[in-house]
Amino acid sequence: MQDTSKIIGQLYNAINDRNNIYINEPMSRHTSFRIGGPADYFIKVTSLQELKDILKIANKFEIPYFIIGNGTNLLVSDNGIRGFVIKICLNEFTIKKNSEEYILTLQSGFTLASLASLSIKEEITGFEFLVGIPGTIGGAVRMNAGAFGNEIKDVLIKTKYLTPNGKIKTMAAREHEFEYRNSIFSKNDGIILETTLVGKRGNKEEIENKIKSLFEERKAKQPLDFPSAGSTFKRKEGYISAKLIDECGLKGYRIGDAEVSTKHAGFIVNVGNATCNDVLELVKYIKNTVKEKFYVDIELEILVVGENN
């Protein structure tokens, strides 16, 4: 790592509010799993200019960087993350009405919870399926988030993003290379700035009731009362990972404070002070057990990041 004082000095010049710069910040404070060692530098950016300036500093000092939204799909190493962790706090939006269609442009830090509230307030239907997903629009696009038979790709028009060298580009829906819980942004270095979605004119009461109903369904089936990173394993054609794990009798199986949820076998939850190593050991045990019984290699859906344990 380069001279810390020089880096901090440049960060102070780049970020308007110095309280948005954290040194050796535990990532357990910034992930839904409540797991993770320290980031060398944790930086909240609240404008496009701040983001550009931070990337210039990273390039100048050859510092690696990692972008996060709400940290809801992450498992961070106990050893933490070297370099910059940049939290995108851009959360403005615009709405354009076009006959029966509503065109929403949301900055990448806009939360899906806020989208649910906005949908009710403005009487926009089409986004109810996203209710209860705890992430941001940026994360939803990157992972092609979805539930109840729908995915973000079904309502997306275009995405504006920043390249590592500071250029702003726009990508049409067809260029996203959407797959199950995946997109081109999982493979390239583009930083999502904003995404444009299309909804339809709806009835406030009907939207509110549907959102409430879907949230209650999610609450009944998923372990929302414990920290987790969401669904741990991918669903593949030909099998459902959670079903295989359940049929292996692994509900409630624990390593340290990492546990296969007793409510939904597809979730690993933190029932106390689980470490990344606890989770990884449990993942290994689950994968081996499923492989031994069903001859299937199940794959992680969550993203494991940081310095190796």
N, C-alpha and C positions, 0 to 999 in steps of 0.2 A: 504494500500500500504506500502511496505517495505521502508527502509531508501533510500531516493532519491539519495543522494550523492554516496552511495555504488553501486546502480544500474547504475548510469551514469558512474562511474569509470569503471565498468566492461564492459559497452557498448563501451566505448572509447578504451578498450583493444581488443574488438572483431571486431570492424569496422575499416577498414583501413582509411577511410575518415570521419573525425568527422562531416563534413558538411552534411553527410547522416543521422545524428541523430537529431531529432526535438522533443522538449518538448512542451506539450500542443499545438499541431499543429492542426489548424482547418481542419477538413476533407472536408470542402467545397472546399478546394484547390486541392483535390485529387480524386474527384468524378465527373463524367460527368453530374450529376444532379446539381452540385454546391451547395449542401446542406450538412450540417453536423457540429456538434459541435466538440470540441477538442478531439484528441487522447492524452492520457497521454504521450505516447512515439510513435513517428512515425519514422520507421527505414527503409532505403533503403538498401537492401542487393545485392551485386554485385558478390558474389561467393558462392559456395556450403559450403565452410568452414565457411564463415560469418554466413550463415543460421544456420548451426549446432551449432555454438558458441552462437548465440542468443537464440536458443531453450534451450540450457543448462542453460543459465542465467534465462530464464523464468521458467524452472523447479526448479532451485535452490531457487528462491525467490517466487515461487508459483504465478507467474504473468500470467494471461490469455493472450492469443495472438490471433490475427486474421490476416489471410493472404489476401493480395489483389494483383491484377494485375494492370489494368488501372482504376479500380473503376467505370466500366461502367454499371454494373447491380445492383448498390447498392443505397439504401436509408439509410443514416446514421442519427441516432437520433440527435436532437438539443442539447442533453446533452453529445453527443460525445461517445467515446469508451474507456473503462477502460483497462489498461494494454498496451501491445505492439500491434501496427499495423505494420505488416511487409510487405513492398512492394517488390515483387520479380522483380529484375532488371537483370535477367539472359537472355541474348538475342543472344547467339551464335547459329550457325547452321552448318550442314554438308549436302552435297548432294552426293548420290551414284547413278551412272547410271547403269541400268541393262537391256540391250537390249532396249525395248521400254518403260520401267518403270524408274521412278525417285524416289528414296527413300530419303525423307527429314527428318532429325532429327533436331527439333527446341526446343531450351530451352524455358521454360514456359513464360518468359517475352517477347518473340518475338511477335511483334504485327501483327495482321491480315493485317494491311495496308502494313507492310513490306513484308508480304508473297505475297501480290498482286504485289508489285514491283519486288520481286524476281522471281515470276512466269513469268513475262514479260521478264526480263533480261535473264533467263535461258531457256526460251521457254518450260515451264512446264504447262500442262493443267490439270484441275480437281479441282482446288481450286477457280475458279472464283466466285462461289456462296457466298463466304465469304466476297466479296468486300463490303465495307461500314460498316461492323460490327466493331465498334471501340475498341474492346477488344484485349486481348492477347491470345496466344495459350493455356496457362494454363486455363484461364477463359472459352475459347471455349470448351475445353474438359470437364471441370467441369459441364458446362451447356448444353453440346451437342448442341452448337450453329449451326444455320442453316438458310437458306433462299432459296427461289426459288426452293423448292422441294427437297433440299439436306441438309444433316446434317454432322457434323464433323465425326460421326461414320462411314459414308460411305467411308471415305478415311484414317481411322486410322488403324495402325498396332499394336502399343504397346505404353505404357507409363511407364516412369521411375519416381518413386516417393520416398519421404522420409517419414518414419514413425515418430511419435512423439518421439520415443526413439532413433532416429538417424540412423536407418537402411535403406539402399537403396534397393528397390525392383522394379521388373518389372512386369507389368500387360499386358496380351494379350488383344486384342480388345474384345473378347467374355466375358472377366471378368469385363468389365466396367459397366455392367448393365444399358446400355443406354436406356433412355426413352425420351419423349418429354421434352426438356429443363432440362434434369436431367441425373445424372450418379451416380456411386458409390461414387464419390468424394464429392457429396453433402451430403453424409450420414456418411462417415468415416473421420478420421483425417489425411489422407494422403496429403502431400504437393507435388504437381506435379512439377517435375524438368525438364523433357523433354518428348516430344512426337514424335513418328515416323509416318509419313504420306506417302502415295503412290500417285504419280501422273503419267502422261503419257507425252511422247514427243509430243509437239504441234508446232504450227506455231505462231511466235511472233506477227505478225500482227493480226491474228485471235484472239489470247488471249487478246491482247490489246483492240481490238474492243469489244469483249464480256465483258470485265471488265468495259469498258467505258459505254456500253449499260446498264448493270445491275446497275451500280452506278447511272446513270441518272434516271433509273426506280425507284430506291430506293429514290432518291432525290425528285422526282415528287410526291411520295406517302407519304413520312414520314417527320415529322417536324424537319429536321436537323438544322434549324436555331435557335432553342431554346434548352437550356440545358434539358436533360431528362436522364432517366436510360434505355432507349429503350422501347420495348413493355412492358406495365405495367401489363397486364393480360394474362394468359395462354389461348391458343386455345385448346379446348377440342373436343373429338369426339361428333358430333351431333350439335355443335354450334361454332360460332366464336364470342368471347367476344366483339371485336371491333364493329361488326355488331349490336349486341344487344344494346351496349352503344349508337351507332349512332341512332338506332331506338327509343331509349328513349329520343332523342332530346337533348343529353347532350353535344354535341360539343360546345366548348366555355364556358361551365359552369366553374365558378371559385370559389375557396375559398382562400382568401388571394391572393398570387401570384402563386398559383398552379392552372393550367387550363387544362381541357380536350382539347387536340389539335383540332383546327378548321380544320386541314388538315387530321388527322387520329385519330379517336375516341379511338383507342387502346393505345394512348400515353397520359400520363400526362406530361406537360411541365412546366418548371420554367420560367415565363414571367417577373420576376423581382428579388425579394428577397424572394422567397418562403421558408418556413420552413418545416422541417419534419412533424410537426404537421399539417400544411396546407395540405400537400399531404395525410397524413393518414385520415384526416377528409374528404377530397375529395374522397378517395378510399372508405371510409365507405358509403358516400352518393351514389356513383355510384353502389356499391354492393347492397345496399338496394333498389335502384330504379329498377335495373335489376331484382332483386328477386321478387319485387312487381308486375312487369309487365309480366315477363316470367317464374317465378317460377324456376329460375336457380341460383345456387350459383357459381359465377365466382371466380377464384382464382388468386392471385398475381403471376406474373412471376418474378418480381424484389425481391431482398433479402433485408429485413429490419434488420439492425444491430445496436448495441449500447445500451446504457443505456436507459431504458424506459423514454419516455417524461413525 
